[in-house]
Amino acid sequence: MIKKAIIPAAGYGTRSLPITKVVPKELFPIGNKPAIHYVVEEAVLAGVEEILIIVSRTKNMISDYFDRSLELETFLKQNNKSHLLEKMKIPEIRIQYIRQTFARGLGDAILLGKSFVGNEAFAVLLPDEIILGHENTGLSQLVSQYEKHKNSVLGLAEVEQHKLSNYGVISPENKNDQFIKVASIVEKPKLNPPSNLAVMGRYIFNPAIFHFLEKTKPDATGEIQLTDAMNSMLLLEDFDGILIEGDRYDISKLEEYIAANQFVQFKEKC
């Protein structure tokens, strides 16, 4: 059902400075693989066939990673190290790239994918959110929900009260086990968040979202906010929310990045 996905990876990574001056946060290693490798694998396992990665001028290393290195492959073969070729395998999926020339926010990055998506539902995966430890990937869980009602779907998590100001927080219209109907979304609420349900960097959108992104005016910082477009769309279309099962790590936070590495290292030993 969901054949295309967008991965926005053009941000400056300011929460992870100074290392992000030279290394994109999407390439931070978790075990022996970069973070974005896990996100692309997640998309593949959910049935996605084409990915558009939004990059900036300084993110060429991302496309280099997903490209073949024929020189290195030849070197390994000629030096009796062919067994290492297995470690160089990348997910088998068609990947395209487009540059976000100006840092105009997440909404603008997604809007750049309009011609790529066409007139079909699509996924968005934020690459600083890594979801591990469940037999069904985070995106697979959203796809299952989408197939029930064909509504746009938001991946959610229950978050402690003092951390809600870091996220988009939904106001639920109703909640039934893992399924939540979304009434509205508040971006990084400073006071009185509408719930403890935060949006977790996994989305499925119907293509109508592009219409609302085009109509959304830049905020005071000059960015086009995805949350503003979603709230406009919510006035006309239903959004489903689903609590994502699995261990979720925000690699922009040092303690969670370390925890993700510890999780992967533990699984490799088992």
LINCORVEN-V935264 format. One record per residue. N is the residue number from 1. SS is DSSP state (H for helix, E for strand, L for the rest). Layout:
n | ss
N | SS
N | SS
This chain:
n | ss
1 | L
2 | L
3 | L
4 | E
5 | E
6 | E
7 | E
8 | E
9 | L
10 | L
11 | L
12 | L
13 | L
14 | H
15 | H
16 | H
17 | L
18 | L
19 | H
20 | H
21 | H
22 | L
23 | L
24 | L
25 | H
26 | H
27 | H
28 | L
29 | E
30 | E
31 | L
32 | L
33 | E
34 | E
35 | H
36 | H
37 | H
38 | H
39 | H
40 | H
41 | H
42 | H
43 | H
44 | H
45 | H
46 | L
47 | L
48 | L
49 | L
50 | E
51 | E
52 | E
53 | E
54 | E
55 | E
56 | L
57 | L
58 | L
59 | L
60 | H
61 | H
62 | H
63 | H
64 | H
65 | H
66 | L
67 | L
68 | L
69 | L
70 | H
71 | H
72 | H
73 | H
74 | H
75 | H
76 | H
77 | H
78 | H
79 | L
80 | L
81 | L
82 | H
83 | H
84 | H
85 | H
86 | H
87 | H
88 | H
89 | L
90 | L
91 | L
92 | L
93 | L
94 | E
95 | E
96 | E
97 | E
98 | E
99 | E
100 | L
101 | L
102 | L
103 | L
104 | L
105 | H
106 | H
107 | H
108 | H
109 | H
110 | H
111 | H
112 | L
113 | L
114 | H
115 | H
116 | H
117 | H
118 | L
119 | L
120 | L
121 | L
122 | E
123 | E
124 | E
125 | E
126 | L
127 | L
128 | L
129 | E
130 | E
131 | E
132 | E
133 | L
134 | L
135 | L
136 | L
137 | L
138 | H
139 | H
140 | H
141 | H
142 | H
143 | H
144 | H
145 | H
146 | H
147 | H
148 | H
149 | H
150 | L
151 | L
152 | E
153 | E
154 | E
155 | E
156 | E
157 | E
158 | E
159 | L
160 | L
161 | H
162 | H
163 | H
164 | H
165 | H
166 | H
167 | L
168 | E
169 | E
170 | E
171 | E
172 | E
173 | E
174 | E
175 | E
176 | E
177 | L
178 | L
179 | E
180 | E
181 | E
182 | E
183 | E
184 | E
185 | E
186 | E
187 | E
188 | L
189 | L
190 | L
191 | L
192 | L
193 | L
194 | L
195 | L
196 | L
197 | E
198 | E
199 | E
200 | E
201 | E
202 | E
203 | E
204 | E
205 | E
206 | L
207 | L
208 | L
209 | H
210 | H
211 | H
212 | H
213 | H
214 | H
215 | H
216 | L
217 | L
218 | L
219 | L
220 | L
221 | L
222 | L
223 | L
224 | L
225 | L
226 | H
227 | H
228 | H
229 | H
230 | H
231 | H
232 | H
233 | H
234 | H
235 | L
236 | L
237 | L
238 | L
239 | E
240 | E
241 | E
242 | E
243 | E
244 | L
245 | L
246 | L
247 | E
248 | E
249 | E
250 | E
251 | L
252 | L
253 | L
254 | H
255 | H
256 | H
257 | H
258 | H
259 | H
260 | H
261 | H
262 | H
263 | H
264 | H
265 | H
266 | H
267 | H
268 | H
269 | H
270 | L
